[in-house]
């Protein structure tokens, strides 16, 4: 193994980011941790020959100052404000940001990926679904799924809004239900249905055993998975074409849900099941496949941020008893 300097691409270090942007990162399967600003302000660097990536918001004066100090200590810095907005104004190129078009979440990720790659990394994230599944069909009636409406919060609300609802038969201006289901499967977009998923798929002529493999579950169980997915501790260091991966998984996942890591190179995607401990992944031995339908940031890339101001608990899904 080479001892050359690498780039720590996960977790991303954050500095002064708005809460909604942190939520975007979690939804996309990008573990984050706050930068220790006290050490940076004392002139203490990363403490490693490997380079860490700091994602900061330059609209926050304190974050901008700390980011400048971090960069001088050897950190790679990426300004999230410039990813969320348009080009800089010609009149005041240092401070004036021109508002850009709609879809800020997608625009943010379209800018973040090349910025990480320019810093020496490769786009790597935790997959949306447990291994070996590539999309999901969720029964919204099984279990106390209605409880999700009253206990909905940031950990799942936006993801739930990005689910697809099975169109009614005979709806005008839409694909036949079977073709529509196939399009969701290829794009990796989960579907919520009323009834047992296998029966619903069969009724529309779609075999659940066909690729991509569907996770047939309940909406409540998917919400639990989405909450647990935020708790994974994953450290990925990139050295040339090698990814060094260290993973710590919650004990509650044992023998139930195995997460997977996605590694993207251009439009090619490799998916590797994660195990507790350390792995060395060489690009030359990974099963990269061409991908033309899935967004590299997952099915929430086009999600609409919800107004969660009235939500009582924003920290974790409250599972039904």
C-alpha positions as CSV (number, residue, x, y, z in Angstrom):
1,X,0.0,0.0,0.0
2,X,1.3,3.4,-1.0
3,X,2.0,5.9,1.8
4,X,1.4,8.9,-0.5
5,X,-0.7,11.8,0.6
6,X,-4.4,11.2,0.1
7,X,-7.7,13.2,0.2
8,X,-10.2,12.5,3.0
9,X,-13.5,12.6,1.0
10,X,-15.7,11.3,3.8
11,X,-16.7,12.6,6.2
12,X,-16.9,16.1,4.7
13,X,-16.0,18.8,7.3
14,X,-18.6,21.5,7.6
15,X,-18.3,25.1,8.6
16,X,-21.2,27.5,9.1
17,X,-23.6,25.6,6.7
18,X,-27.3,26.3,6.9
19,X,-29.3,23.4,8.4
20,X,-31.1,22.7,5.2
21,X,-27.8,22.2,3.3
22,X,-26.6,19.8,6.0
23,X,-29.9,18.0,5.4
24,X,-29.2,17.8,1.7
25,X,-25.8,16.2,2.4
26,X,-27.4,13.6,4.8
27,X,-30.1,12.8,2.2
28,X,-27.4,12.3,-0.4
29,X,-25.6,9.8,1.8
30,X,-22.6,12.0,2.5
31,X,-21.5,11.8,6.2
32,X,-20.5,15.1,7.6
33,X,-18.8,16.4,10.8
34,X,-18.2,19.9,12.0
35,X,-14.7,21.3,11.7
36,X,-13.0,21.9,15.1
37,X,-12.6,25.6,14.7
38,X,-10.9,26.0,18.1
39,X,-7.9,24.1,16.8
40,X,-7.9,26.0,13.5
41,X,-7.9,29.3,15.3
42,X,-4.9,28.2,17.3
43,X,-3.1,27.4,14.1
44,X,-3.3,23.6,14.5
45,X,-3.6,21.8,11.2
46,X,-5.3,18.5,10.3
47,X,-2.7,16.4,12.2
48,X,-2.3,14.1,9.2
49,X,-0.5,14.1,5.9
50,X,-3.9,13.5,4.3
51,X,-5.9,16.4,3.1
52,X,-9.4,17.0,4.5
53,X,-12.2,18.8,2.6
54,X,-14.0,21.7,4.3
55,X,-17.4,22.8,3.0
56,X,-18.2,26.3,4.3
57,X,-20.6,29.1,3.7
58,X,-18.9,32.4,2.8
59,X,-22.1,34.4,3.6
60,X,-21.3,33.6,7.2
61,X,-18.5,36.0,8.2
62,X,-17.1,33.8,10.9
63,X,-17.1,30.8,8.7
64,X,-15.3,32.7,6.0
65,X,-12.6,33.7,8.4
66,X,-12.2,30.2,9.7
67,X,-12.1,28.8,6.2
68,X,-9.3,31.1,5.2
69,X,-7.4,30.0,8.3
70,X,-8.1,26.3,7.5
71,X,-6.9,26.7,3.9
72,X,-3.6,28.2,5.1
73,X,-3.2,25.1,7.3
74,X,-3.5,22.7,4.4
75,X,-7.3,22.0,4.2
76,X,-9.1,22.0,0.9
77,X,-12.0,24.4,1.1
78,X,-15.2,24.5,-1.0
79,X,-17.6,27.5,-0.7
80,X,-21.1,26.2,-0.6
81,X,-22.5,29.7,-1.2
82,X,-21.1,29.7,-4.7
83,X,-22.6,26.3,-5.4
84,X,-26.1,27.4,-4.4
85,X,-26.0,30.7,-6.3
86,X,-25.2,32.1,-9.7
87,X,-22.0,33.8,-11.0
88,X,-20.3,36.6,-9.0
89,X,-21.3,40.1,-9.9
90,X,-18.8,42.0,-12.1
91,X,-19.2,45.1,-9.9
92,X,-18.2,43.4,-6.7
93,X,-16.7,40.0,-7.6
94,X,-15.5,39.3,-4.0
95,X,-18.8,39.6,-2.2
96,X,-21.8,39.9,-4.4
97,X,-23.6,36.7,-5.4
98,X,-26.2,36.8,-8.1
99,X,-29.2,34.6,-7.3
100,X,-29.5,31.7,-9.8
101,X,-32.5,29.8,-11.1
102,X,-34.7,27.3,-9.2
103,X,-33.7,23.8,-8.1
104,X,-31.0,24.9,-5.6
105,X,-30.5,21.3,-4.2
106,X,-29.7,19.8,-7.7
107,X,-27.6,22.9,-8.6
108,X,-25.7,22.5,-5.3
109,X,-24.8,18.9,-6.0
110,X,-24.0,19.6,-9.7
111,X,-21.3,22.0,-8.4
112,X,-20.2,19.9,-5.3
113,X,-19.2,16.8,-7.2
114,X,-16.6,18.5,-9.6
115,X,-15.3,20.6,-6.6
116,X,-14.6,17.4,-4.7
117,X,-13.0,15.8,-7.7
118,X,-10.9,18.9,-8.3
119,X,-9.7,18.5,-4.7
120,X,-8.4,15.0,-5.4
121,X,-11.4,13.0,-4.4
122,X,-14.0,10.9,-6.2
123,X,-17.7,11.1,-5.8
124,X,-18.5,8.5,-3.0
125,X,-21.7,8.1,-1.0
126,X,-23.8,5.7,1.0
127,X,-26.4,4.2,-1.3
128,X,-30.1,5.1,-0.8
129,X,-31.1,1.5,-0.2
130,X,-29.6,-1.4,1.8
131,X,-27.6,-4.0,-0.1
132,X,-28.4,-5.7,-2.5
133,X,-31.4,-3.5,-3.4
134,X,-31.4,-0.8,-6.0
135,X,-34.8,0.7,-5.4
136,X,-37.8,0.2,-3.2
137,X,-41.6,-0.4,-3.1
138,X,-43.2,0.5,0.2
139,X,-46.5,-0.4,1.6
140,X,-47.9,2.7,3.2
141,X,-50.8,0.7,4.8
142,X,-48.8,-2.0,6.6
143,X,-47.9,-1.0,10.2
144,X,-48.8,2.3,11.7
145,X,-47.6,4.3,8.7
146,X,-50.1,7.1,9.6
147,X,-47.8,7.9,12.5
148,X,-45.3,9.2,10.0
149,X,-47.6,12.2,9.3
150,X,-47.7,13.3,12.9
151,X,-44.0,12.6,13.7
152,X,-42.5,13.6,10.4
153,X,-39.3,15.6,10.7
154,X,-36.1,16.5,8.9
155,X,-34.6,13.0,8.9
156,X,-37.3,11.6,6.6
157,X,-39.8,14.3,5.5
158,X,-38.0,15.5,2.4
159,X,-37.2,11.9,1.3
160,X,-40.8,10.9,1.7
161,X,-41.8,13.8,-0.5
162,X,-39.5,12.5,-3.2
163,X,-41.3,9.1,-3.3
164,X,-43.4,8.3,-6.3
165,X,-47.1,7.5,-6.0
166,X,-48.5,4.7,-8.2
167,X,-50.7,6.4,-10.8
168,X,-54.3,5.2,-11.1
169,X,-55.1,3.0,-14.0
170,X,-56.3,4.8,-17.0
171,X,-54.8,8.2,-16.1
172,X,-54.4,10.3,-19.2
173,X,-51.1,11.7,-20.2
174,X,-49.0,9.1,-18.4
175,X,-47.2,5.8,-19.1
176,X,-49.0,2.6,-18.5
177,X,-48.5,1.7,-14.9
178,X,-46.2,-1.2,-15.7
179,X,-43.9,1.0,-17.8
180,X,-44.1,3.8,-15.2
181,X,-42.9,1.3,-12.5
182,X,-40.1,0.2,-14.7
183,X,-39.0,3.9,-15.2
184,X,-38.9,4.4,-11.4
185,X,-36.9,1.2,-10.9
186,X,-34.3,2.2,-13.5
187,X,-34.0,5.7,-11.9
188,X,-33.8,4.3,-8.4
189,X,-36.9,6.2,-7.2
190,X,-38.9,4.5,-4.5
191,X,-42.6,4.0,-4.8
192,X,-45.3,4.1,-2.2
193,X,-48.3,1.8,-2.7
194,X,-51.4,0.8,-0.9
195,X,-51.1,-3.0,-0.3
196,X,-48.5,-5.7,-0.4
197,X,-45.7,-4.6,-2.7
198,X,-45.3,-8.0,-4.5
199,X,-49.0,-8.2,-5.3
200,X,-49.1,-4.6,-6.5
201,X,-46.1,-5.2,-8.8
202,X,-47.5,-8.4,-10.1
203,X,-50.9,-6.8,-10.8
204,X,-49.2,-4.4,-13.1
205,X,-47.1,-7.1,-14.8
206,X,-43.8,-6.2,-13.1
207,X,-41.7,-9.0,-11.7
208,X,-40.1,-8.0,-8.5
209,X,-37.2,-10.5,-9.1
210,X,-36.1,-8.7,-12.2
211,X,-33.2,-6.2,-12.1
212,X,-32.9,-3.8,-10.5
213,X,-33.7,-5.7,-7.4
214,X,-36.5,-4.1,-5.4
215,X,-36.6,-3.8,-1.6
216,X,-40.2,-4.6,-0.7
217,X,-40.9,-3.1,2.7
218,X,-43.2,-0.8,4.6
219,X,-43.0,2.9,4.8
220,X,-42.3,2.7,8.5
221,X,-39.4,0.3,8.0
222,X,-38.0,2.6,5.2
223,X,-38.2,5.5,7.6
224,X,-36.2,3.5,10.2
225,X,-33.6,2.7,7.6
226,X,-33.3,6.4,6.6
227,X,-32.7,7.4,10.2
228,X,-30.1,4.7,10.7
229,X,-28.4,5.6,7.5
230,X,-27.6,9.0,9.0
231,X,-25.8,7.3,11.9
232,X,-23.2,5.4,9.8
233,X,-19.6,6.4,10.5
234,X,-17.7,6.1,7.3
235,X,-14.2,7.4,6.6
236,X,-12.9,7.3,3.0
237,X,-9.4,8.3,2.0
238,X,-8.6,8.5,-1.7
239,X,-5.1,7.8,-2.9
240,X,-4.9,7.8,-6.7
241,X,-7.2,4.9,-7.8
242,X,-7.4,3.4,-4.3
243,X,-10.1,4.1,-1.7
244,X,-9.4,3.3,1.9
245,X,-12.7,2.8,3.7
246,X,-13.2,2.5,7.5
247,X,-16.8,1.9,8.6
248,X,-18.5,1.8,12.0
249,X,-22.1,0.5,11.8
250,X,-24.8,0.6,14.5
251,X,-25.3,-2.7,16.4
252,X,-29.0,-2.4,15.6
253,X,-28.2,-3.1,11.9
254,X,-26.7,-6.5,12.7
255,X,-28.0,-9.2,10.4
256,X,-30.8,-7.0,9.1
257,X,-29.8,-4.1,6.8
258,X,-26.4,-3.9,5.1
259,X,-25.5,-0.5,3.7
260,X,-23.6,-0.1,0.5
261,X,-21.0,2.4,-0.8
262,X,-21.4,4.0,-4.3
263,X,-18.2,5.1,-6.1
264,X,-18.7,7.2,-9.2
265,X,-16.3,7.8,-12.1
266,X,-17.9,9.9,-14.8
267,X,-21.2,8.1,-15.7
268,X,-19.9,4.8,-14.3
269,X,-21.0,3.5,-10.9
270,X,-19.6,0.8,-8.7
271,X,-21.6,-0.4,-5.6
272,X,-19.8,-2.2,-2.8
273,X,-21.4,-3.6,0.3
274,X,-20.1,-2.1,3.5
275,X,-18.8,-4.1,6.4
276,X,-17.8,-3.1,9.9
277,X,-14.1,-2.4,9.8
278,X,-11.6,-1.5,7.1
279,X,-11.5,-2.2,3.4
280,X,-9.1,-1.3,0.6
281,X,-10.9,-0.8,-2.7
282,X,-8.9,-0.6,-6.0
283,X,-10.8,1.0,-9.0
284,X,-9.3,-1.6,-11.3
285,X,-11.1,-4.4,-9.4
286,X,-14.4,-2.7,-8.8
287,X,-17.6,-3.6,-10.8
288,X,-18.1,-0.3,-12.6
289,X,-21.2,-0.2,-14.8
290,X,-22.5,2.5,-17.1
291,X,-25.3,4.5,-15.5
292,X,-27.5,6.8,-17.5
293,X,-30.6,7.1,-15.4
294,X,-29.7,7.6,-11.7
295,X,-28.6,10.8,-10.3
296,X,-25.2,10.6,-8.5
297,X,-26.8,12.3,-5.4
298,X,-29.6,9.8,-5.2
299,X,-33.4,10.0,-5.5
300,X,-33.7,13.1,-3.3
301,X,-31.6,15.2,-5.7
302,X,-34.8,16.9,-7.0
303,X,-36.7,16.8,-3.7
304,X,-38.5,19.9,-2.6
305,X,-37.5,21.2,0.9
306,X,-40.5,21.2,3.2
307,X,-41.5,23.7,5.8
308,X,-40.6,21.9,9.1
309,X,-41.2,24.9,11.4
310,X,-44.2,23.2,13.0
311,X,-42.5,19.9,13.6
312,X,-41.8,19.1,17.2
313,X,-39.0,16.6,16.9
314,X,-36.4,17.2,14.1
315,X,-33.7,14.9,15.4
316,X,-34.9,11.4,14.8
317,X,-37.9,9.4,13.6
318,X,-40.2,8.5,16.4
319,X,-40.9,4.8,15.8
320,X,-44.4,3.6,16.6
321,X,-44.6,1.4,19.6
